[in-house]
Amino acid sequence: MANAFVEKLKGYAPLSNEEVKLLEEVSRHGRRYASGQDMIREGDKPGVVFVVLEGWACRYKILPGGSRQIISFLMPGDFCDMHVAVLDEMDHSIATLTEATIVTIPRATIEHLTSVSPTLVKAFWWTQLVDEGVLRATIVSMGRRTSLERVAHLLCELSFRMRNIGIANEEHIEMPFSQIVLADAVGLTPVHVNRVVGKLRRAGALTVTPATLIVANLSRLAEIAGFDDNYLHRRISYAAGTASLKSIAERLTN
């Protein structure tokens, strides 16, 4: 089975065989987590980088009243908290949303990888820039999009991310979480989200099961959301490990 972490970084930079071997070595031994299990909690001492090889996870915060706000979703190939070791304590928690295989990479190992390979530095930077783009889109959703647009936009974003890593196609995109999780991510009550999901279902964009949401018509969902995936900076395919600036520009505009 392909290493999701390696495959994602290969999409952001032309990795050599040696660089691929380095990444495979540091992400070889994953630990299996149950669904809903915390990997690290707010207030804990940081120190490692988490890499998702299988399954889904999320970053979240718990408010004083006990409600949860999901900050971001993590899926196969994603890694997080590359720079968090400079902090004294975590300012958010990270937990699994499904059963998942997670690798923990010591901060010193990440520093070694960046010291021996400028290409890996570029790939790491690119992932960070995409994460920041996702955060900006979330801020816009919370501040300016209607509840219908907000839900549709998040589901579009997740759909495009899943397609980019090859775990979904346009005809059937299944979200492995409930409407309660969706409510925690968009800052709405479960009752409100249920009404919004009903509207999207009647519009032909979604189908619903008790534990999952299935995007039935991505084009319709994107139309409702006013979705543009430019902030996800779609992955670049490199032929034989190299690519010209012209070919990169052509792929980014396709």
C-alpha positions as CSV (number, residue, x, y, z in Angstrom):
1,M,0.0,0.0,0.0
2,A,1.3,3.5,-0.9
3,N,2.4,5.7,1.9
4,A,-0.2,8.6,1.9
5,F,2.3,11.0,3.5
6,V,4.9,10.4,0.8
7,E,2.3,10.5,-2.0
8,K,1.0,13.9,-0.8
9,L,4.5,15.5,-0.6
10,K,5.4,14.0,-4.0
11,G,2.5,16.1,-5.4
12,Y,4.0,19.3,-4.0
13,A,7.7,18.8,-5.1
14,P,9.8,16.5,-7.3
15,L,11.2,14.2,-4.7
16,S,14.2,12.0,-5.5
17,N,14.3,8.3,-4.7
18,E,16.5,9.1,-1.7
19,E,14.1,11.7,-0.4
20,V,11.2,9.2,-0.8
21,K,13.2,6.6,1.2
22,L,13.8,9.1,4.0
23,L,10.1,9.9,4.3
24,E,9.1,6.3,4.2
25,E,11.6,5.5,6.9
26,V,10.4,8.1,9.3
27,S,6.7,7.4,8.7
28,R,6.9,3.6,8.6
29,H,5.6,2.7,12.1
30,G,2.1,3.9,12.7
31,R,-0.1,3.4,15.7
32,R,-3.7,2.4,15.4
33,Y,-6.2,4.7,17.1
34,A,-9.9,4.1,17.8
35,S,-12.5,6.6,16.6
36,G,-12.9,9.6,19.0
37,Q,-9.5,9.2,20.7
38,D,-7.4,12.2,21.6
39,M,-3.8,12.1,20.4
40,I,-2.9,15.3,22.2
41,R,-4.9,17.7,24.3
42,E,-4.9,21.4,24.8
43,G,-2.5,22.3,27.6
44,D,-0.2,19.2,26.9
45,K,3.5,19.7,26.1
46,P,4.0,19.5,22.4
47,G,7.0,17.8,20.8
48,V,6.1,15.5,17.9
49,V,4.5,16.0,14.4
50,F,1.4,13.9,13.8
51,V,1.0,12.3,10.3
52,V,-2.2,10.6,9.3
53,L,-1.7,7.5,7.2
54,E,-5.2,6.1,7.3
55,G,-8.5,7.5,8.5
56,W,-9.6,11.0,9.6
57,A,-8.8,13.2,12.5
58,C,-9.5,16.8,13.5
59,R,-8.1,19.7,15.4
60,Y,-10.6,21.2,17.9
61,K,-11.1,23.4,20.9
62,I,-13.5,23.1,23.9
63,L,-15.2,26.3,25.0
64,P,-15.8,27.1,28.7
65,G,-19.4,26.0,28.3
66,G,-18.4,22.6,27.1
67,S,-19.2,23.0,23.4
68,R,-16.7,21.9,20.8
69,Q,-15.4,23.8,17.8
70,I,-13.7,21.8,15.1
71,I,-11.0,23.9,13.6
72,S,-9.8,21.7,10.7
73,F,-10.1,18.2,9.3
74,L,-7.1,15.9,8.7
75,M,-7.2,13.1,6.2
76,P,-4.6,10.6,4.8
77,G,-1.4,12.3,4.0
78,D,-1.9,15.3,6.2
79,F,0.5,16.2,9.0
80,C,0.2,18.9,11.6
81,D,2.0,21.0,14.2
82,M,5.3,21.1,12.3
83,H,6.3,24.2,14.3
84,V,4.3,23.7,17.5
85,A,7.3,22.5,19.5
86,V,8.4,26.1,20.0
87,L,5.4,26.6,22.3
88,D,5.2,25.7,25.9
89,E,1.8,24.0,25.6
90,M,-0.8,23.0,23.0
91,D,-3.4,25.7,22.3
92,H,-5.8,23.1,20.8
93,S,-6.5,19.3,20.8
94,I,-6.2,16.7,18.1
95,A,-8.5,13.7,18.0
96,T,-9.5,10.9,15.5
97,L,-12.9,11.1,13.8
98,T,-12.7,7.5,12.6
99,E,-10.4,4.6,13.2
100,A,-7.0,5.8,12.1
101,T,-3.3,5.0,11.7
102,I,-1.2,7.8,12.9
103,V,2.6,8.2,12.9
104,T,4.4,10.5,15.4
105,I,7.6,12.0,14.1
106,P,10.0,13.6,16.6
107,R,10.7,17.3,16.0
108,A,14.4,16.6,15.7
109,T,13.7,14.2,12.8
110,I,11.7,16.9,11.0
111,E,14.6,19.3,11.5
112,H,17.0,16.7,10.1
113,L,14.9,16.2,7.0
114,T,14.8,20.0,6.3
115,S,18.5,20.3,6.9
116,V,19.4,17.7,4.3
117,S,16.8,18.4,1.6
118,P,15.7,21.8,0.3
119,T,13.1,20.0,-1.8
120,L,11.5,18.7,1.3
121,V,11.5,22.2,2.8
122,K,9.6,23.3,-0.3
123,A,7.1,20.5,0.1
124,F,6.6,21.2,3.8
125,W,6.1,24.9,3.1
126,W,3.5,24.2,0.4
127,T,1.4,22.1,2.8
128,Q,1.6,24.8,5.4
129,L,0.4,27.4,2.8
130,V,-2.5,25.2,1.8
131,D,-3.4,24.8,5.5
132,E,-3.4,28.6,5.8
133,G,-5.6,28.9,2.7
134,V,-8.1,26.5,4.3
135,L,-8.1,28.6,7.5
136,R,-8.8,31.8,5.6
137,A,-11.7,30.1,3.8
138,T,-13.1,29.1,7.2
139,I,-12.9,32.6,8.5
140,V,-14.8,33.9,5.5
141,S,-17.4,31.2,5.9
142,M,-17.9,32.0,9.6
143,G,-18.1,35.7,8.9
144,R,-19.9,36.2,5.7
145,R,-21.5,33.0,4.3
146,T,-25.1,32.0,5.1
147,S,-25.6,28.8,6.9
148,L,-26.5,27.0,3.7
149,E,-23.5,28.3,1.9
150,R,-21.3,27.6,4.9
151,V,-22.2,23.9,5.1
152,A,-22.1,23.5,1.3
153,H,-18.7,25.2,1.1
154,L,-17.1,22.9,3.8
155,L,-18.5,19.8,2.1
156,C,-17.1,21.0,-1.2
157,E,-13.7,21.6,0.3
158,L,-13.6,18.2,1.8
159,S,-14.8,16.6,-1.4
160,F,-12.0,18.3,-3.4
161,R,-9.4,17.4,-0.9
162,M,-10.5,13.7,-1.0
163,R,-10.4,13.7,-4.8
164,N,-6.9,15.3,-4.7
165,I,-5.6,12.3,-2.7
166,G,-7.5,9.7,-4.7
167,I,-10.0,8.5,-2.0
168,A,-13.1,9.7,-3.7
169,N,-14.6,10.3,-7.2
170,E,-17.1,12.9,-8.3
171,E,-20.0,10.4,-8.4
172,H,-19.8,9.1,-4.8
173,I,-18.1,11.1,-2.1
174,E,-18.9,9.8,1.4
175,M,-18.1,11.9,4.4
176,P,-17.2,9.5,7.4
177,F,-18.9,11.6,10.0
178,S,-22.3,12.5,11.4
179,Q,-24.3,15.8,11.3
180,I,-23.2,16.4,14.9
181,V,-19.6,16.6,13.8
182,L,-20.6,18.8,10.8
183,A,-22.3,21.1,13.3
184,D,-19.2,21.4,15.4
185,A,-17.2,22.3,12.3
186,V,-19.5,25.1,11.0
187,G,-20.5,26.6,14.3
188,L,-24.2,25.8,14.1
189,T,-26.5,23.8,16.3
190,P,-27.3,20.2,15.2
191,V,-30.9,21.1,14.7
192,H,-29.9,24.0,12.4
193,V,-27.5,21.8,10.5
194,N,-30.2,19.1,10.1
195,R,-32.4,21.7,8.4
196,V,-29.6,22.8,6.1
197,V,-28.8,19.2,5.2
198,G,-32.4,18.7,4.4
199,K,-32.4,21.7,2.0
200,L,-29.2,20.3,0.3
201,R,-30.8,16.9,0.0
202,R,-33.9,18.3,-1.6
203,A,-31.7,20.2,-4.0
204,G,-30.2,16.9,-5.1
205,A,-26.7,17.7,-3.8
206,L,-26.6,15.3,-0.8
207,T,-27.9,11.9,0.3
208,V,-27.9,11.1,4.0
209,T,-27.5,8.0,6.2
210,P,-27.5,7.9,10.0
211,A,-23.7,8.1,10.2
212,T,-22.6,9.6,7.0
213,L,-23.2,12.3,4.4
214,I,-22.8,11.5,0.8
215,V,-22.2,14.2,-1.9
216,A,-24.5,13.1,-4.7
217,N,-23.9,16.0,-7.0
218,L,-20.7,17.9,-6.5
219,S,-21.4,20.5,-9.3
220,R,-24.7,21.4,-7.7
221,L,-23.1,21.6,-4.2
222,A,-20.4,23.9,-5.6
223,E,-23.0,26.1,-7.3
224,I,-24.8,26.5,-4.0
225,A,-21.6,27.3,-2.1
226,G,-20.1,29.6,-4.7
227,F,-17.1,27.3,-4.4
228,D,-13.7,28.0,-6.0
229,D,-10.9,25.6,-5.1
230,N,-8.0,27.9,-5.9
231,Y,-7.0,28.2,-2.3
232,L,-6.3,24.4,-2.1
233,H,-3.5,24.8,-4.7
234,R,-4.1,21.5,-6.4
235,R,-1.3,19.0,-6.5
236,I,1.2,19.1,-9.3
237,S,2.2,15.9,-11.2
238,Y,5.8,15.8,-12.0
239,A,7.1,13.6,-14.9
240,A,10.3,11.7,-14.2
241,G,10.9,13.8,-11.1
242,T,11.2,17.1,-12.9
243,A,8.9,19.7,-14.4
244,S,9.4,23.0,-16.2
245,L,7.9,26.3,-14.9
246,K,5.7,26.3,-18.0
247,S,4.3,22.9,-17.3
248,I,3.6,23.8,-13.7
249,A,1.7,26.9,-14.8
250,E,-0.3,24.9,-17.3
251,R,-1.3,22.4,-14.6
252,L,-2.3,25.1,-12.1
253,T,-4.6,26.7,-14.6
254,N,-6.3,23.4,-15.7
